Amino acid sequence: MNFLCSVCESDKIVKNGVKNNTQQYVCTMCGSHKRPIRQEDKELLTENVRLAKSKQHLQDSNRIERKAFREYARIENALTEYNGEILEALKKFDLSKFTLYHEDDGDKSCGVVHLSDLHLNELVSLGHNKHDFNQAAKRLKKLANQTKLYFNALGIKNILIADTGDKLNSDRRLDEMLNQATNRSNATVLTAYLLQQLIIDLNEDFNISYACVTGNEYRVTDEYGFSDIMATDNYDFTIFNMLRMLFKDSKGIKFIIGDPSELVVDIAGQHWLLLHGQSIGKDVEGSVQKIKGKYASRGVLIDYIIFGHIHSARISDQYSRGSSLVGDNDYSDKGLQLSGRASQNLYVAYDCGNRDGIKIDLQNVGKTKGYDIIKELESYNAKSANKLKRKQTIFQVVI
């Protein structure tokens, strides 16, 4: 008999008389008198349920994809519009009248100002270290003063500002919610304003080339960034391009365009590689040799590598690592039990192949008068100490 029990799905079904002209059945396994179902009906039902579930799965997947794309498109369009407005605003400014070109005597030596991990929108208030936009303005001004003192003593006329990223903090992840001084839109403008003053200050004595790679704090958000206007998901390059617009057609100042993550620059006949440093492992020397080997396989011999990321200065024969403009913050001091100092590096490259390097300590600025700050943009919000609070996720569903 091709029947299944509708209760236990056993096929041990037997006839159990006739009632109201209808054949009755009983299951000898569970004793159920409920009307059984045919084997083929059960298979059909199972297949229909499977197909219905598959259809629902596709509908849910399409709905999620459509929602994700809509969110992406909204944000992308907003950022494209935002950056377009920045471009239009910057076109109204012309800093070329404030810049100079300096004749040199043919000396091919070149100075390098290594800007690393500025984190200008980070707010720190420790007993032994303070940082905000005003303090950053003073530290940048002291860096310019020391740069002039050092490079002028060597008769240098041409310098490279080598920016290895993380000009701003990002808060795209919960564990990155460090101290944020002002919102990111204001911070972007303020950062460009401070670096603009640094460039004009240094240009009083030197011709300047500016090269930039991005840091690991650079993304506006995790999953988008395909606009063709000013790398819209990228704070480091947004600020870099703002500076390019501000100094368009300026005498004595040029900007170097290249790979946003690893950039090779020719300095006094030497090939220097700029990168942020998150790809450098614990074995720094080993990582440096691997990177040099990678480029050598492409026919490019790298003479020197500079990077940052760790917030700890080191100057060596084959590479140098810059520290941070911030110094200690709540997280490094209390969370990691690490101690650091605000500093940036200077180098000199000579056409004979030699290199000099020096760390400029910026922890204490004394009576240095900092660059101007746009007060209207200088509001403060989140607490960096929040990163010290341990967060526990009990249950999380991510769609």
Secondary structure, DSSP 8 states (H G I E B T S, - for coil): --EE-TTT--S-EEEEEEETTEEEEEETTT---S--EEHHHHHHHHHHHHHHHHHHHHHHHHHHHHHHHHHHHHHHHHHHHHHHHHHHHHTT---GGG-------S---EEEEEE----TT--EE-SS-EESHHHHHHHHHHHHHHHHHHHHHTT--EEEEEE-S-SS---SSGGG----BS-HHHHHHHHHHHHHHHHHHHHTTSEEEEEE---TT-BSSSS----SSS-TTBHHHHHHHHHHHHTTT-TTEEEE---SSEEEEEETTEEEEEE-STT--SSHHHHHHHHHHHHHTTT----EEEE-SSS--EE-SSEEE--BSS---HIIIIIS-----BEEEEEEE-TTS-EEEEEEE-S--TT-------GGG--B---GGGGGS----S-----
